[in-house]
């Protein structure tokens, strides 16, 4: 059987009309029979860079055995000129996470997904220690298994105090080699006591690389650190 984590993650493409804009990552989250697609908010709109897609396309598996079988599912980002996604702010400002509720009846017949649930969110914060092993699962630079439509995983570690809002923002840091296109990837930790259907803890949502403005490019290497927004924001975005 395929690793169920790979059926929790989806490849996203953004469009403005017929023009392809970017590739990104996302994952599924279920709450009380409601199904959501989760990704970074900047995947859906980013005014500073002029990124304003009007729809996204999501690649979905429709056969858990023959993984080469997939369907592309389109999601308009606006209805009556209003955005269909939810986003949030807190005392630190905007949170770079968005949720889109999906109509299950509109999904392709036989769709195979393994959504995260509230059960997958981390409980006691002290259980996650500095240096804990993580995975960031997504589509860096749009790279993936093009035959079976499967994401790839990068190893990571917890690089800042887990449960502490780094510099007052709602994220923690990871140490991992990631690339553009991984935005919206789930940041997970293996959970041997978790549900057999998806034995992983969902700790965060990968957003962007962390760097220093004072770094002298061409002289100083990149820090190699990344921002992962705490996954408990999904309690608000799926309420």
N, C-alpha and C positions, 0 to 999 in steps of 0.2 A: 504493500500500500504506500501511496505517496505521503511524505511528511505533511500533516494537516496544516502546519503553519503556512505552507506555500499556497494553500487554498483560502487563506485569510487575507492575502495581499493581492492587489490589482494594479495593473498598469493603466495609467491615465494619459490621454492626449488632449490638449486644449486647442480650440479652434475659434477663429473669428470669421464667420461666414464659411467659405470653402478653404480658407487659408489655415494650414497647420501652424500653431505657434510654439508649443513646448511639449515635452514629455515629463511626466512626474509619477509619483507613487501614491498609493492610498491603501486603505484596508477597510474591512467590514466590522461593524459593531451592532450587536443586537440587544434590545432592551424591551422586555414585555411584548414580544412578538413584533415589535417595530424594528426595521432594518435600516441602518445608516451606512453611508460611505463617508469615511474620514480622510482628510488630507490637510495639507498646509493651506492656510487662508491665502497666502500669496500666490498659490497655484491658480486660484480662481479670480483674483484681482490684485493688482499691484500698481497703484497709481504712480509711484516714483519712477518706475521703469516703463510706464505706458502699456502695461500688460492688462488687456481688457477682453478676455475671451467671452463668447456668447454661449458656448456649449462645451461639454467634455465628452469624450468617448472612453468607455471602460471595457477592457477585454475580460470576458467571463468564460470559465470552463463549463462545458455542458456534458462532460463525461469524466467521471473520476478514475476510469480505467484507461481509456484512450485519451490521454491528455493533449493530443494534437487537435482535438475537436474543441472549438471555441466559437463564441459569438461576440460581436461588438455591440455594446449597449450605449445608446446616446442619451445624454442628460442635458436638457436646456438649462442654462443657469439663470434665466429670468422668466418670470411669468407676469404679464401686465406691467412690465418695466420694473418689477421688484425682484430682488435676488432671492433664489430659492434656498440658499445656504444660511446656516446660523453661525455666528461668530461671537466672540465675547471679549470683554475687557475686565481688568481687575485693578487693584491699587497701583500696579506697576505699568499699566497702559494696555495696549492691544495685545491679544494673545494670538499667535500665528497658527491657529488650528480652526478648521471649519468642518461642519457636518452637513450632509445632505440626506434627508430621509428618502428612501427608495420605496416605490410602489411594488410590492412583491408580485402582484398580478401582471405587471408590465414586464417583468424579467423574462428572459428566454426560457423556454420549456426545458426542464432537466438541469437547470443551473446548479453548479456544485461550488458552494462556498462554505467556509468554516469561520463564522464570525466570532469575534471576542464578545464577552459579556461583562457585566459588573463583577462577576465572580473572578475575572482575570485581573482586576485591578489590585495593586499591592495594598496589603493591610498595614501591619506594623512597619513603620518606615525604617526602624533600626535594623530590620532584617536585611536590608540592602546596604552592604558595606562598601566603603571606598575600594575601588579596584575590582568589584564584582564583575564577572564575565557576562557580557550582553551580546546580542545580535541586532544589527540594523538590516532589515530585509526589504529590498525594493529594487529599483531599476536605475542604477547610477549611469548617467550619460545615455539613458534609454537602452542600456545593455541588458539582455536577458536571453533565455533559451528560446529562440524563435520557432523551434519545432513544437515544443510543448508549452510555450507561453508561460514559463515559470520564472519567478524572480530569483535574484541571487542574494546571498547573505554576506555581510562584512562583520568581522569580529570587532567588538568594542569593549571598553571597560567604563565603569562609573568613575568619572574624573573630578567630581566635586561632591561635597557633602549631600547625600541623598536626603530629601525632605526639606532642605534649606533652599530658599529662592535665591538663585545666584544673582548677586548684585541687585536684589530686590525684584527681579523678574520671575515669572512663573515657570522657569525651566531649570534643569540641572545640566551639567556638561558631560559629554562622553568623549573618550579618546578613541577615534576610529578613522580609518581612511575612507572618506566618502566623497561623492562628486555631485555635481548638478544633475538633477533628475531623481535624486533620492529623497527630495522634499516630500513629506507626507508618509514616509516609511514608519512602520511600528518599531519601537525600540523594546526588545523583549529579553526576559531572563527565563531560563529553563526552570520548570516547576514540576519536580518528580511526583508531588502530591496533588497536582492539578487534574482536571478532568481529562480522561483518556482521549476525548475528541479533539482537544487542543491544550496540551500540557505545558503552557507557557504563561508567564506573568507579563502583562502589558504595562510597562513602566512609563513610556513616553512616546512622543511623536517627534521624529527628527524634522528639524526646520532648516538650519543653515550652519555654515561654519562660523566659528568664533575666531576673531583675529584682533590684533591690536593696531590702532591707528598709528601708533608710534613705530611700528615695524618698518624698517627700511627695506623696501622691496629690492630684490636682487642681492641683498646682503644677508638679511635675517630670514631663516626658514619660517614657513607658516607654523602656527602653534599646533595644528593638527587636532584641534578641539572643536566640538560641535554642540549646538544647542538642542536639547530635547525637552519639549514642553511636557510637564507632568500630565499623565494620562487621566488624572481625576477630573480634569476639565470636562471630560466626556459626560460626567454626571450632569453638568449644567447644559451642555450642548445637545443632549438627548432627552432632557426632562420634558 
